[in-house]
Amino acid sequence: MKEPPITGTDTGESFWRGCRVLVTGGTGMVGSWLIRDLLKAGATVIALARKQATPSDPALQNVTWVWCPIEDRAGVERAVREHRPDTVFHLAAQSLVGAARTDPWQTFETNIRGTYNLLEACRLNGGAVKRVVVASSDKAYGPRNEPPYTEDMPLQGRGPYEVSKSCADLVAQAYCQNHGVPVAILRCGNVFGGGDLNWSRIVPATIRCCFKGERPVIRSDGRSVRDYIYVRDATRAYLRLAELLSDPRLHGQAFNVSLERPITVLEVVNLIRELMGRRDLEPEIQNVAQGEMRAEFMSTKKAREILGWRPGFTLEEGLRETIAWYGEYLKGAGELR
């Protein structure tokens, strides 16, 4: 695939001024950061989320909220038809691997049915929708591919969460190739940043333990290798991909984004301890996790060469900002004195 013409393309804040953008999963960690970026750039944002809530961030109150589960086909289609977005970011998902093993049916309903509900709504309203970006994950590649993963590898998920991401990606490509929906896929490494309140995840859990003077807990043996990406770099990648989707050569394409810095879980925990000055808190390695892949990391060559995307934050820089965010949050929540 030849590189699309990036030089001179109208991208950045000038591109988004006046755009009507639908973000599914708007109350999630990545969704809320993406909405902030869109509002700052001058876009009109419609956000779809499962449960009605009042956003704590005042910036997120300048949004038209649609309270509708992504599995509700009629509700999703109505939201697209009535609000007529020109751009759609599909981030709504059940994103926890452990929860997927416990409740695979709900994971498939949300991640697979939710994806084709959204894309069908875009197909039916194709006159308005000009670009769609579907959020995916390195988990879509599954255990039979050897890292670093590249976008031309087959999608071979095996666990419930991995299968849901493989299927959602294939559904997106089918809607593009058979129905002309202008969709592209962004596959992220492990996204971290402020706003992730799933305390089962290693980054927020370790930061909270260090703030509270407790030993961080590692459920695995700590030797699994993962690749990470700071949330602000992830949202930049989403925006960049959408900005370039006027080029039909990108339709149906998938792009990997990460730091390309494979690192073990134990190394991440130790890095957080170092940044927070808590080397005294030795991690508790439980080694009870089941079904974890030993190594998952990606090549971002395609995104660098075609999208012109590169991470703006090192792992350390992203973690420092994340630690600061949780410090303020935990104080406000009364968990710290």
Solvent accessible surface area in square Angstrom, and as a share of the most:
residue,aa,sasa,rsa
1,M,114,0.51
2,K,162,0.69
3,E,99,0.44
4,P,4,0.02
5,P,94,0.59
6,I,36,0.18
7,T,136,0.79
8,G,81,0.77
9,T,45,0.26
10,D,89,0.46
11,T,36,0.21
12,G,35,0.33
13,E,85,0.38
14,S,59,0.38
15,F,34,0.14
16,W,2,0.01
17,R,152,0.55
18,G,62,0.59
19,C,19,0.11
20,R,90,0.33
21,V,0,0.00
22,L,1,0.01
23,V,0,0.00
24,T,0,0.00
25,G,16,0.16
26,G,0,0.00
27,T,78,0.45
28,G,34,0.32
29,M,27,0.12
30,V,28,0.16
31,G,2,0.02
32,S,12,0.08
33,W,48,0.17
34,L,0,0.00
35,I,0,0.00
36,R,67,0.25
37,D,45,0.23
38,L,0,0.00
39,L,41,0.20
40,K,159,0.67
41,A,9,0.07
42,G,36,0.35
43,A,9,0.07
44,T,62,0.36
45,V,3,0.02
46,I,1,0.01
47,A,0,0.00
48,L,3,0.01
49,A,4,0.03
50,R,109,0.40
51,K,152,0.64
52,Q,142,0.63
53,A,57,0.44
54,T,116,0.67
55,P,23,0.15
56,S,113,0.73
57,D,37,0.19
58,P,100,0.63
59,A,39,0.30
60,L,12,0.06
61,Q,100,0.44
62,N,114,0.58
63,V,18,0.10
64,T,63,0.37
65,W,41,0.14
66,V,29,0.16
67,W,76,0.27
68,C,8,0.05
69,P,49,0.31
70,I,4,0.02
71,E,31,0.14
72,D,56,0.29
73,R,140,0.51
74,A,65,0.50
75,G,3,0.03
76,V,0,0.00
77,E,33,0.15
78,R,111,0.41
79,A,5,0.04
80,V,0,0.00
81,R,111,0.41
82,E,112,0.50
83,H,40,0.18
84,R,130,0.47
85,P,0,0.00
86,D,32,0.16
87,T,0,0.00
88,V,0,0.00
89,F,0,0.00
90,H,7,0.03
91,L,24,0.12
92,A,15,0.12
93,A,44,0.34
94,Q,35,0.16
95,S,51,0.33
96,L,46,0.23
97,V,53,0.30
98,G,49,0.47
99,A,40,0.31
100,A,0,0.00
101,R,109,0.40
102,T,118,0.69
103,D,66,0.34
104,P,51,0.32
105,W,165,0.58
106,Q,56,0.25
107,T,1,0.00
108,F,70,0.29
109,E,29,0.13
110,T,7,0.04
111,N,4,0.02
112,I,33,0.17
113,R,92,0.34
114,G,0,0.00
115,T,3,0.02
116,Y,81,0.31
117,N,5,0.02
118,L,0,0.00
119,L,0,0.00
120,E,24,0.11
121,A,1,0.01
122,C,2,0.01
123,R,92,0.33
124,L,89,0.44
125,N,16,0.08
126,G,42,0.40
127,G,62,0.59
128,A,11,0.09
129,V,5,0.03
130,K,106,0.45
131,R,31,0.11
132,V,0,0.00
133,V,0,0.00
134,V,1,0.01
135,A,20,0.16
136,S,9,0.06
137,S,14,0.09
138,D,1,0.01
139,K,24,0.10
140,A,0,0.00
141,Y,0,0.00
142,G,0,0.00
143,P,64,0.41
144,R,163,0.59
145,N,14,0.07
146,E,138,0.62
147,P,31,0.19
148,P,68,0.43
149,Y,0,0.00
150,T,47,0.27
151,E,31,0.14
152,D,127,0.66
153,M,47,0.21
154,P,80,0.50
155,L,33,0.17
156,Q,42,0.19
157,G,6,0.06
158,R,118,0.43
159,G,12,0.11
160,P,29,0.18
161,Y,17,0.07
162,E,11,0.05
163,V,41,0.24
164,S,0,0.00
165,K,12,0.05
166,S,6,0.04
167,C,45,0.27
168,A,3,0.02
169,D,0,0.00
170,L,96,0.48
171,V,31,0.18
172,A,0,0.00
173,Q,40,0.18
174,A,44,0.34
175,Y,32,0.12
176,C,16,0.09
177,Q,140,0.62
178,N,107,0.55
179,H,103,0.46
180,G,57,0.55
181,V,5,0.03
182,P,23,0.14
183,V,1,0.00
184,A,0,0.00
185,I,0,0.00
186,L,0,0.00
187,R,4,0.01
188,C,6,0.04
189,G,6,0.05
190,N,44,0.22
191,V,35,0.20
192,F,5,0.02
193,G,1,0.01
194,G,1,0.01
195,G,27,0.26
196,D,4,0.02
197,L,79,0.39
198,N,55,0.28
199,W,63,0.22
200,S,57,0.37
201,R,69,0.25
202,I,36,0.18
203,V,6,0.03
204,P,4,0.02
205,A,23,0.18
206,T,1,0.01
207,I,0,0.00
208,R,63,0.23
209,C,22,0.13
210,C,2,0.01
211,F,65,0.27
212,K,85,0.36
213,G,34,0.33
214,E,86,0.38
215,R,126,0.46
216,P,0,0.00
217,V,57,0.33
218,I,1,0.00
219,R,116,0.42
220,S,12,0.07
221,D,26,0.14
222,G,1,0.01
223,R,164,0.60
224,S,1,0.00
225,V,33,0.19
226,R,21,0.07
227,D,0,0.00
228,Y,7,0.02
229,I,0,0.00
230,Y,4,0.02
231,V,0,0.00
232,R,93,0.34
233,D,0,0.00
234,A,0,0.00
235,T,1,0.00
236,R,102,0.37
237,A,0,0.00
238,Y,7,0.03
239,L,24,0.12
240,R,43,0.16
241,L,0,0.00
242,A,0,0.00
243,E,10,0.05
244,L,6,0.03
245,L,1,0.01
246,S,88,0.57
247,D,22,0.11
248,P,95,0.60
249,R,103,0.38
250,L,0,0.00
251,H,53,0.23
252,G,11,0.11
253,Q,52,0.23
254,A,6,0.05
255,F,0,0.00
256,N,0,0.00
257,V,0,0.00
258,S,1,0.01
259,L,28,0.14
260,E,70,0.32
261,R,95,0.35
262,P,64,0.40
263,I,15,0.07
264,T,30,0.18
265,V,17,0.10
266,L,54,0.27
267,E,88,0.39
268,V,1,0.00
269,V,0,0.00
270,N,56,0.29
271,L,30,0.15
272,I,0,0.00
273,R,16,0.06
274,E,91,0.41
275,L,46,0.23
276,M,35,0.16
277,G,58,0.56
278,R,69,0.25
279,R,164,0.60
280,D,97,0.50
281,L,15,0.08
282,E,104,0.46
283,P,14,0.09
284,E,67,0.30
285,I,79,0.40
286,Q,74,0.33
287,N,101,0.52
288,V,95,0.55
289,A,39,0.30
290,Q,159,0.70
291,G,55,0.53
292,E,74,0.33
293,M,32,0.14
294,R,124,0.45
295,A,31,0.24
296,E,2,0.01
297,F,42,0.17
298,M,3,0.01
299,S,20,0.13
300,T,1,0.01
301,K,110,0.47
302,K,43,0.18
303,A,0,0.00
304,R,72,0.26
305,E,87,0.39
306,I,14,0.07
307,L,0,0.00
308,G,40,0.39
309,W,5,0.02
310,R,131,0.48
311,P,48,0.30
312,G,55,0.53
313,F,37,0.16
314,T,69,0.40
315,L,4,0.02
316,E,44,0.20
317,E,78,0.35
318,G,0,0.00
319,L,0,0.00
320,R,132,0.48
321,E,66,0.30
322,T,1,0.00
323,I,22,0.11
324,A,63,0.49
325,W,79,0.28
326,Y,0,0.00
327,G,6,0.06
328,E,122,0.55
329,Y,72,0.27
330,L,0,0.00
331,K,118,0.50
332,G,73,0.70
333,A,54,0.42
334,G,63,0.60
335,E,62,0.28
336,L,33,0.16
337,R,284,1.04
